[in-house]
Structures are given as C-alpha cells and as structure tokens.
Amino acid sequence: MTTDAPGDTFGVGVHVTESELRLVVHVPTEIDSGWTDPDAFQRQIESYTWDCLDREATLRAVAETATTGETVTLGTVTMRPDGNVTAASLSAPGDDD
C-alpha cells in the first residue's frame, strides 16, 4: 500500500437494543490488506467518532429518536491502515437542522 492511498471508508452508526446503545462500524467488502486487526481499527474509528461528536449528546439524541432494532447512521470515516483519517462526514441526529 502506498502512503498516499485514500484509505477505506467505514460507515458509523449507533444500534439500539432493548438494553443498550452500541456503536457499530460497517466494514467495506473490499478492504486494504494493511488492516490486520479488526478490533484495533474499530477502536480507532470509535475514538475518532467521539473526538468529532459529543458522545453524550449524540447517544441521547439517538435514544430519543430511534426505536429498538434500529441503527442510526452517523456518517462515514475514511482511514488508512496507518491510522490517518483522510476524510470524514459525521453528524449526530438533528445536527442537520
């Protein structure tokens, strides 16, 4: 992989269950071979997401607007295996007013 590659784009959302709100990372079907540890990149995406969005306010908005079984999309993060984010489009529910 070259260091100037754009990276892989991951979808980010919050899944609502009866007992919790769970951040989910949607992995593209074709992914760079540099991603060797799925848990590591998911933690990186999660960390980046909460650096961009207010975690408490976002989760509160999801809880107020979503029903059990629903996944609320927060946007996307494009990241290279070296951890560099090359693009992102994240917003909490209601931020597009």
Buried (B, 14 or more C-beta within 10 A) or exposed (E): EEEEBEBBBBBBBBBBEEEEBEBBBEBEEEBBEEBEEEEEBBEBBBEBBBEBBEEEEBBBBBEEEBEEEEBBBBBBBBBBBEEEBBEBEBEBBEBEE
